């Protein structure tokens, strides 16, 4: 059955349309209404509990059934194929790690060809660039003479990755959050932001060794962060430092001198609703907050994440070896969408938070696909299992194996084969 999903998105050249689902049962996910927090309340709740550098370790802190504060709500979890750091550093102490003690990758490499733009046209915000940062980076691959190589032998080089990301200027807050994949969004430094995990679902900020700006490349050369970069100088809670894939802003944690928000102060998606500066104006809206402690940034989406085209290499996370859920939302120029070994994100998202048997639909490259929400064998999450599919354009030939079979017999969609 999953060969159908494997090839369904092959050749996709544009973002998929937003996904919808019809509720016919009671959701298993708790609804969280939006609540506005005043500046005075923020100051009262904030503190500086991690001034000594000791942070809780976030290894394996994920959920797949419903969002939970302090955990990353993943749409799917796959068996890791390796990657990430090879050895735990001496800055890790049991279930804590110390960011003051942690070393960084050596080097100060500048990127004069870095490009990034953030523009608004009507109700659409467009972020585009080449993923090269506006700050220096370390030297990658990590040299054998670099002390960091004793723990992390990241063999990848930083390479430009052209992207264009279209987001809603005023995203809609959802009381029921959406699960997420490996990518969070884009920071205004021009760099991609991944979730808090490495290739082994370990705390990436703790286990992997990044450069002095808290970034490193994965296998296709995409430079990215997992946590708040020390090279972002304005980390005020009112200042936007990036955007998530659902369009909601990302801010820093600082609310006053010596006072910072932590995970304990935020909702299950790592955000709050308060007054922030948006395009030069004071606006009260929901936004995610980057914190010192795990999960560091977005842990589920409060809005509908944009649909995506994902190149095969961007299925990876950390240093590029984690085949998690893909990193939704970026269009990487010159690469087709290829998803292997799992249903498309759209099929998963269409059944987030609904009951088994719910009617669902999602947009595929050849039209809208409708079906019902089911949990197939060997899958932890419900997905939208198609009850009909649109025939691909052009001449095609059915596969005999499924001609007389009962559902859920599915076949691969290729240039010359049709679904039954």
QUIVENVEN-V698084 format. One record per residue. N is the residue number from 0. RES is the residue in one letter. PHI is phi in whole degrees, 0 to 359 (NA if undefined). OMEGA is omega in whole degrees, 0 to 359 (999 if undefined). Layout:
n:N res:RES phi:PHI omega:OMEGA
n:N res:RES phi:PHI omega:OMEGA
This chain:
n:0 res:X phi:NA omega:186
n:1 res:X phi:279 omega:171
n:2 res:X phi:297 omega:176
n:3 res:X phi:299 omega:180
n:4 res:X phi:293 omega:183
n:5 res:X phi:302 omega:186
n:6 res:X phi:255 omega:184
n:7 res:X phi:302 omega:184
n:8 res:X phi:262 omega:179
n:9 res:X phi:299 omega:177
n:10 res:X phi:84 omega:179
n:11 res:X phi:296 omega:185
n:12 res:X phi:245 omega:178
n:13 res:X phi:222 omega:177
n:14 res:X phi:301 omega:170
n:15 res:X phi:290 omega:179
n:16 res:X phi:288 omega:178
n:17 res:X phi:304 omega:184
n:18 res:X phi:266 omega:178
n:19 res:X phi:233 omega:172
n:20 res:X phi:215 omega:182
n:21 res:X phi:252 omega:181
n:22 res:X phi:276 omega:176
n:23 res:X phi:236 omega:181
n:24 res:X phi:215 omega:180
n:25 res:X phi:276 omega:180
n:26 res:X phi:290 omega:178
n:27 res:X phi:273 omega:182
n:28 res:X phi:259 omega:182
n:29 res:X phi:293 omega:178
n:30 res:X phi:280 omega:181
n:31 res:X phi:238 omega:180
n:32 res:X phi:296 omega:180
n:33 res:X phi:286 omega:179
n:34 res:X phi:227 omega:181
n:35 res:X phi:276 omega:179
n:36 res:X phi:248 omega:181
n:37 res:X phi:282 omega:179
n:38 res:X phi:297 omega:178
n:39 res:X phi:299 omega:180
n:40 res:X phi:293 omega:178
n:41 res:X phi:297 omega:180
n:42 res:X phi:297 omega:181
n:43 res:X phi:292 omega:183
n:44 res:X phi:277 omega:184
n:45 res:X phi:282 omega:178
n:46 res:X phi:199 omega:178
n:47 res:X phi:216 omega:187
n:48 res:X phi:289 omega:184
n:49 res:X phi:248 omega:180
n:50 res:X phi:298 omega:180
n:51 res:X phi:278 omega:178
n:52 res:X phi:91 omega:183
n:53 res:X phi:277 omega:182
n:54 res:X phi:238 omega:176
n:55 res:X phi:291 omega:180
n:56 res:X phi:279 omega:185
n:57 res:X phi:257 omega:182
n:58 res:X phi:306 omega:174
n:59 res:X phi:62 omega:181
n:60 res:X phi:273 omega:177
n:61 res:X phi:227 omega:174
n:62 res:X phi:227 omega:179
n:63 res:X phi:234 omega:183
n:64 res:X phi:262 omega:181
n:65 res:X phi:196 omega:181
n:66 res:X phi:294 omega:181
n:67 res:X phi:213 omega:181
n:68 res:X phi:304 omega:179
n:69 res:X phi:87 omega:180
n:70 res:X phi:237 omega:176
n:71 res:X phi:265 omega:183
n:72 res:X phi:271 omega:185
n:73 res:X phi:268 omega:176
n:74 res:X phi:289 omega:183
n:75 res:X phi:200 omega:178
n:76 res:X phi:233 omega:180
n:77 res:X phi:247 omega:176
n:78 res:X phi:294 omega:182
n:79 res:X phi:290 omega:176
n:80 res:X phi:255 omega:179
n:81 res:X phi:96 omega:180
n:82 res:X phi:120 omega:182
n:83 res:X phi:84 omega:182
n:84 res:X phi:293 omega:182
n:85 res:X phi:268 omega:185
n:86 res:X phi:209 omega:178
n:87 res:X phi:290 omega:179
n:88 res:X phi:280 omega:181
n:89 res:X phi:291 omega:176
n:90 res:X phi:277 omega:177
n:91 res:X phi:264 omega:184
n:92 res:X phi:234 omega:179
n:93 res:X phi:66 omega:181
n:94 res:X phi:261 omega:175
n:95 res:X phi:226 omega:172
n:96 res:X phi:216 omega:185
n:97 res:X phi:244 omega:183
n:98 res:X phi:287 omega:177
n:99 res:X phi:286 omega:181
n:100 res:X phi:282 omega:187
n:101 res:X phi:292 omega:178
n:102 res:X phi:273 omega:178
n:103 res:X phi:232 omega:177
n:104 res:X phi:294 omega:181
n:105 res:X phi:290 omega:172
n:106 res:X phi:112 omega:177
n:107 res:X phi:220 omega:182
n:108 res:X phi:258 omega:178
n:109 res:X phi:265 omega:183
n:110 res:X phi:229 omega:184
n:111 res:X phi:295 omega:180
n:112 res:X phi:267 omega:179
n:113 res:X phi:297 omega:177
n:114 res:X phi:228 omega:176
n:115 res:X phi:199 omega:176
n:116 res:X phi:221 omega:179
n:117 res:X phi:227 omega:185
n:118 res:X phi:232 omega:179
n:119 res:X phi:238 omega:176
n:120 res:X phi:225 omega:184
n:121 res:X phi:66 omega:181
n:122 res:X phi:259 omega:181
n:123 res:X phi:239 omega:173
n:124 res:X phi:257 omega:181
n:125 res:X phi:245 omega:174
n:126 res:X phi:252 omega:178
n:127 res:X phi:214 omega:181
n:128 res:X phi:173 omega:180
n:129 res:X phi:238 omega:174
n:130 res:X phi:66 omega:173
n:131 res:X phi:271 omega:188
n:132 res:X phi:283 omega:176
n:133 res:X phi:273 omega:178
n:134 res:X phi:225 omega:177
n:135 res:X phi:290 omega:175
n:136 res:X phi:234 omega:172
n:137 res:X phi:281 omega:179
n:138 res:X phi:268 omega:177
n:139 res:X phi:234 omega:0
n:140 res:X phi:302 omega:179
n:141 res:X phi:292 omega:182
n:142 res:X phi:290 omega:180
n:143 res:X phi:295 omega:179
n:144 res:X phi:274 omega:179
n:145 res:X phi:281 omega:178
n:146 res:X phi:307 omega:179
n:147 res:X phi:297 omega:184
n:148 res:X phi:293 omega:177
n:149 res:X phi:293 omega:183
n:150 res:X phi:241 omega:186
n:151 res:X phi:219 omega:183
n:152 res:X phi:257 omega:182
n:153 res:X phi:314 omega:185
n:154 res:X phi:267 omega:189
n:155 res:X phi:268 omega:177
n:156 res:X phi:257 omega:177
n:157 res:X phi:281 omega:180
n:158 res:X phi:226 omega:178
n:159 res:X phi:296 omega:181
n:160 res:X phi:225 omega:184
n:161 res:X phi:293 omega:181
n:162 res:X phi:217 omega:170
n:163 res:X phi:223 omega:183
n:164 res:X phi:233 omega:179
n:165 res:X phi:257 omega:186
n:166 res:X phi:232 omega:174
n:167 res:X phi:288 omega:178
n:168 res:X phi:292 omega:179
n:169 res:X phi:237 omega:181
n:170 res:X phi:296 omega:181
n:171 res:X phi:268 omega:178
n:172 res:X phi:288 omega:178
n:173 res:X phi:251 omega:177
n:174 res:X phi:298 omega:178
n:175 res:X phi:256 omega:185
n:176 res:X phi:291 omega:176
n:177 res:X phi:257 omega:175
n:178 res:X phi:288 omega:186
n:179 res:X phi:225 omega:174
n:180 res:X phi:256 omega:186
n:181 res:X phi:276 omega:184
n:182 res:X phi:247 omega:182
n:183 res:X phi:265 omega:184
n:184 res:X phi:169 omega:183
n:185 res:X phi:229 omega:177
n:186 res:X phi:269 omega:182
n:187 res:X phi:285 omega:168
n:188 res:X phi:283 omega:181
n:189 res:X phi:91 omega:189
n:190 res:X phi:246 omega:176
n:191 res:X phi:291 omega:176
n:192 res:X phi:246 omega:177
n:193 res:X phi:262 omega:176
n:194 res:X phi:288 omega:190
n:195 res:X phi:279 omega:184
n:196 res:X phi:258 omega:170
n:197 res:X phi:264 omega:185
n:198 res:X phi:294 omega:182
n:199 res:X phi:254 omega:184
n:200 res:X phi:60 omega:173
n:201 res:X phi:263 omega:176
n:202 res:X phi:297 omega:186
n:203 res:X phi:294 omega:181
n:204 res:X phi:296 omega:181
n:205 res:X phi:275 omega:189
n:206 res:X phi:272 omega:180
n:207 res:X phi:280 omega:178
n:208 res:X phi:254 omega:178
n:209 res:X phi:261 omega:177
n:210 res:X phi:277 omega:185
n:211 res:X phi:291 omega:175
n:212 res:X phi:257 omega:176
n:213 res:X phi:68 omega:178
n:214 res:X phi:233 omega:175
n:215 res:X phi:194 omega:180
n:216 res:X phi:264 omega:169
n:217 res:X phi:264 omega:194
n:218 res:X phi:293 omega:177
n:219 res:X phi:273 omega:177
n:220 res:X phi:92 omega:182
n:221 res:X phi:282 omega:177
n:222 res:X phi:286 omega:184
n:223 res:X phi:202 omega:174
n:224 res:X phi:251 omega:167
n:225 res:X phi:244 omega:185
n:226 res:X phi:218 omega:182
n:227 res:X phi:293 omega:181
n:228 res:X phi:287 omega:177
n:229 res:X phi:289 omega:179
n:230 res:X phi:268 omega:169
n:231 res:X phi:269 omega:190
n:232 res:X phi:278 omega:180
n:233 res:X phi:261 omega:182
n:234 res:X phi:250 omega:177
n:235 res:X phi:295 omega:179
n:236 res:X phi:291 omega:179
n:237 res:X phi:263 omega:184
n:238 res:X phi:257 omega:178
n:239 res:X phi:284 omega:179
n:240 res:X phi:241 omega:178
n:241 res:X phi:180 omega:179
n:242 res:X phi:226 omega:177
n:243 res:X phi:277 omega:185
n:244 res:X phi:290 omega:174
n:245 res:X phi:264 omega:178
n:246 res:X phi:98 omega:179
n:247 res:X phi:287 omega:181
n:248 res:X phi:289 omega:173
n:249 res:X phi:240 omega:179
n:250 res:X phi:239 omega:174
n:251 res:X phi:277 omega:185
n:252 res:X phi:260 omega:189
n:253 res:X phi:280 omega:179
n:254 res:X phi:251 omega:177
n:255 res:X phi:193 omega:180
n:256 res:X phi:300 omega:179
n:257 res:X phi:76 omega:181
n:258 res:X phi:233 omega:184
n:259 res:X phi:228 omega:173
n:260 res:X phi:284 omega:177
n:261 res:X phi:235 omega:179
n:262 res:X phi:304 omega:182
n:263 res:X phi:296 omega:181
n:264 res:X phi:270 omega:189
n:265 res:X phi:248 omega:179
n:266 res:X phi:281 omega:185
n:267 res:X phi:292 omega:176
n:268 res:X phi:262 omega:177
n:269 res:X phi:77 omega:180
n:270 res:X phi:215 omega:177
n:271 res:X phi:212 omega:172
n:272 res:X phi:248 omega:180
n:273 res:X phi:202 omega:181
n:274 res:X phi:278 omega:178
n:275 res:X phi:225 omega:177
n:276 res:X phi:267 omega:180
n:277 res:X phi:239 omega:180
n:278 res:X phi:52 omega:176
n:279 res:X phi:86 omega:181
n:280 res:X phi:240 omega:175
n:281 res:X phi:282 omega:184
n:282 res:X phi:224 omega:173
n:283 res:X phi:270 omega:180
n:284 res:X phi:204 omega:176
n:285 res:X phi:291 omega:176
n:286 res:X phi:204 omega:176
n:287 res:X phi:275 omega:181
n:288 res:X phi:236 omega:174
n:289 res:X phi:279 omega:183
n:290 res:X phi:235 omega:176
n:291 res:X phi:289 omega:187
n:292 res:X phi:257 omega:179
n:293 res:X phi:304 omega:10
n:294 res:X phi:271 omega:171
n:295 res:X phi:75 omega:181
n:296 res:X phi:211 omega:184
n:297 res:X phi:308 omega:179
n:298 res:X phi:243 omega:167
n:299 res:X phi:193 omega:183
n:300 res:X phi:262 omega:177
n:301 res:X phi:280 omega:176
n:302 res:X phi:246 omega:175
n:303 res:X phi:291 omega:178
n:304 res:X phi:295 omega:178
n:305 res:X phi:296 omega:174
n:306 res:X phi:287 omega:195
n:307 res:X phi:214 omega:163
n:308 res:X phi:246 omega:184
n:309 res:X phi:234 omega:174
n:310 res:X phi:286 omega:187
n:311 res:X phi:302 omega:182
n:312 res:X phi:296 omega:184
n:313 res:X phi:280 omega:169
n:314 res:X phi:290 omega:187
n:315 res:X phi:265 omega:182
n:316 res:X phi:225 omega:181
n:317 res:X phi:61 omega:178
n:318 res:X phi:268 omega:171
n:319 res:X phi:109 omega:184
n:320 res:X phi:256 omega:183
n:321 res:X phi:269 omega:178
n:322 res:X phi:270 omega:183
n:323 res:X phi:287 omega:185
n:324 res:X phi:258 omega:188
n:325 res:X phi:84 omega:181
n:326 res:X phi:239 omega:190
n:327 res:X phi:294 omega:164
n:328 res:X phi:108 omega:182
n:329 res:X phi:261 omega:169
n:330 res:X phi:260 omega:178
n:331 res:X phi:266 omega:189
n:332 res:X phi:298 omega:174
n:333 res:X phi:83 omega:182
n:334 res:X phi:234 omega:175
n:335 res:X phi:282 omega:177
n:336 res:X phi:279 omega:177
n:337 res:X phi:220 omega:178
n:338 res:X phi:238 omega:183
n:339 res:X phi:238 omega:171
n:340 res:X phi:81 omega:181
n:341 res:X phi:197 omega:176
n:342 res:X phi:294 omega:176
n:343 res:X phi:293 omega:180
n:344 res:X phi:305 omega:182
n:345 res:X phi:300 omega:180
n:346 res:X phi:291 omega:178
n:347 res:X phi:286 omega:183
n:348 res:X phi:298 omega:181
n:349 res:X phi:299 omega:182
n:350 res:X phi:245 omega:178
n:351 res:X phi:291 omega:173
n:352 res:X phi:77 omega:180
n:353 res:X phi:237 omega:182
n:354 res:X phi:273 omega:175
n:355 res:X phi:301 omega:181
n:356 res:X phi:92 omega:179
n:357 res:X phi:295 omega:174
n:358 res:X phi:292 omega:184
n:359 res:X phi:218 omega:175
n:360 res:X phi:205 omega:173
n:361 res:X phi:208 omega:185
n:362 res:X phi:270 omega:175
n:363 res:X phi:253 omega:183
n:364 res:X phi:294 omega:181
n:365 res:X phi:242 omega:178
n:366 res:X phi:126 omega:181
n:367 res:X phi:286 omega:180
n:368 res:X phi:249 omega:180
n:369 res:X phi:248 omega:181
n:370 res:X phi:183 omega:178
n:371 res:X phi:230 omega:181
n:372 res:X phi:280 omega:181
n:373 res:X phi:221 omega:174
n:374 res:X phi:252 omega:182
n:375 res:X phi:292 omega:176
n:376 res:X phi:302 omega:177
n:377 res:X phi:67 omega:177
n:378 res:X phi:237 omega:180
n:379 res:X phi:272 omega:186
n:380 res:X phi:246 omega:173
n:381 res:X phi:288 omega:174
n:382 res:X phi:225 omega:178
n:383 res:X phi:277 omega:181
n:384 res:X phi:274 omega:187
n:385 res:X phi:297 omega:172
n:386 res:X phi:257 omega:172
n:387 res:X phi:207 omega:178
n:388 res:X phi:223 omega:178
n:389 res:X phi:277 omega:178
n:390 res:X phi:291 omega:178
n:391 res:X phi:294 omega:180
n:392 res:X phi:291 omega:178
n:393 res:X phi:92 omega:182
n:394 res:X phi:279 omega:178
n:395 res:X phi:213 omega:184
n:396 res:X phi:234 omega:180
n:397 res:X phi:292 omega:173
n:398 res:X phi:277 omega:182
n:399 res:X phi:299 omega:187
n:400 res:X phi:301 omega:184
n:401 res:X phi:249 omega:185
n:402 res:X phi:300 omega:184
n:403 res:X phi:246 omega:183
n:404 res:X phi:280 omega:176
n:405 res:X phi:272 omega:174
n:406 res:X phi:303 omega:10
n:407 res:X phi:262 omega:178
n:408 res:X phi:298 omega:182
n:409 res:X phi:236 omega:176
n:410 res:X phi:234 omega:179
n:411 res:X phi:287 omega:175
n:412 res:X phi:261 omega:177
n:413 res:X phi:236 omega:183
n:414 res:X phi:295 omega:183
n:415 res:X phi:229 omega:177
n:416 res:X phi:230 omega:182
n:417 res:X phi:249 omega:171
n:418 res:X phi:288 omega:182
n:419 res:X phi:265 omega:999
